[in-house]
């Protein structure tokens, strides 16, 4: 059963990621400086004014593409954070060191943090994109984006490290 979820989540990541890449190309931006990696730059905008300026630079049908991209990000986050949680669980569940078993379960549970912060991030981006008068909590948004990336990166590094260790020392990564 976990095999089905594992590969299902992987398929969601690939499909939603491909859709997000495609839709990002459809986002038309009037400022040349914002065109490359628009969504990543949008997430890491350092001030509310920069974020608002970037969103205001999206022209015409680009707003629809931006909304579509944000919608696909919900599917992507379910796939990615679920995948990392399941991967963490699978690489540590039968590990001979009990501390790694506990750490794997903790990392799996911690994936709720980037999932929740990503939901909040997308909510804020959607509100700022489609409501020019919304004065959402930029400082909280700024913190949530960085928290999401930090926790996801640490969890991914942990999973890959234990997986490689299992392959090298134990002869198998996990049983899927």
N, C-alpha and C positions, 0 to 999 in steps of 0.2 A: 504494500500500500504506500509506504513512504517513497518507493521508487517512482510511483505515478506522480506524487506531489513534487518530488525533486525535479523531474523532467518537465512537468507541467509548469512549474514556476520558472524554469529556465526558458521555456518557450514563450511565456508571458514577457520575460525580460527582453528576449530577442525581438518579438513582434512590436511591443510598445516602444522599445528603443529605436527600432527602424522607423516607426511612425513618427516619433519625436524628431528624429533627424530629418525626415522628409518635410514635416510641418515647419521646422525651424527655417528651412530654405524658402518657405513661402512667406515668412514674416518680412514684409517690406519696411525698411527703415530709411528715413530721410537723412540721417546723420551717418556719413561714411565711417566714422570712428566706432560706431556701435554695431556694424554689420557682422563682423567676425565673432563667432561664439556668443551671440546675443543673449541666449538664455543663461549661460554661466555668468556673463558680465552682469546681467540683471540680478541674479541671485547675490552676487558679491558687491553690489553697489554700496559705496561707503556712506552715502548721505541720502536722505529722503529726496533732496532736490535732484540729485543725479538719477535716482530711480525714477522719479516722476518725469524727468527730461527724457530718459530712455524710453519710457512708455509713451510719452507724447510724440516721440519720433517715429513710432509705428504708424504707418499710413494705410489707408484704404482697407483692402481685404486682409492686410497683415494682422489686423485686430482679430479677425476670425481665426486666422492661423495660430495666433498667440493663444486664444481661448482653447482651440483644439489641442495645442501642445500641452497646455495645463491639464486638460482632461486626460490625455494619454499619460501624463506624469502620475496620475492616481493609479492607473494599471501598472505602470513601471515600478512604483514604490511598493505595491503589494507583492509583485514578483521579486524585486531585488531584496527587500528586507526579509521577506519570507524565505527566500533562497539562502541568504546568509544565516538566518536563524536555524534552518534545517541542516545546512552544511555544518555549522558549528556543533550542533547536537550529534550529527552522524560521525564526525571525525573524533569526537571525544567520548562517545557513549560507552565503549568497551575498552577504553585506554587503561593500561596497567597502573598509571598514576592517578589516584583518586582526585588529587587536586585539579588535574586537567579535566576530569569528568565534571567537577563542580564549576570550574571556570567555563566550560562549554555550555552548561546549562545557564549560567549567568549571562554569557554573551548572547545566547538565544533570546533570553528574556529582555536583555537590554535593547534589542532591535525594535522594541516598542518606542524607544525614545526618538530615533530618527524618523520612524513612521509618523508619529504624532507631530513632530516638528515640521515634517514635510507637508502634512495636511494643513497645518497652520500657515506655512509659507505659501502654498498654492492658494489658499483662501485670501491671504493678503494681496498676492499678485493679481488675482482675479478682481478683487475689489478695486485696487488701484488702477487696473487696466480699463475697467468698464464703468467706473464712477469717479470722475475727475475731482469731486468734492470730498471724497472719503479721506479722512485724516487718521488712518490706522496707526497702530503702535509700531513705528519704525524701529525703535531700539529693541523691542522684543523680537521683531522679525529678523533684525540683524543678528541677534544672539541665537535664534532658532536655526538659521541657515548654517552658522558656524558649528553649532552643537551637532546638527545632523551630519555634517561632513566629518567631523572629528570622530563621533561614535561609530559611524559606518566604516571609516578608514581603519580605526583600531580593531573593530570586529573582523573586518576582512583580512587584515594583517595577521591577527590571531589565528583565524581559520586556516589560512594558507600556510602559516608556520607549522601548526600542528599537523596539517595534511602532509607536508613535505617530510616532517620528522617521522610520521607514521610510515611513509613510503620508504625512507632510508633505513630507519632503525628496526621497524617491525615488518617490513615487506609488503604492507598494504595500507592504502589511504583510509578506506572505510568499506563497509559491506553494503553496497547498494545493488 
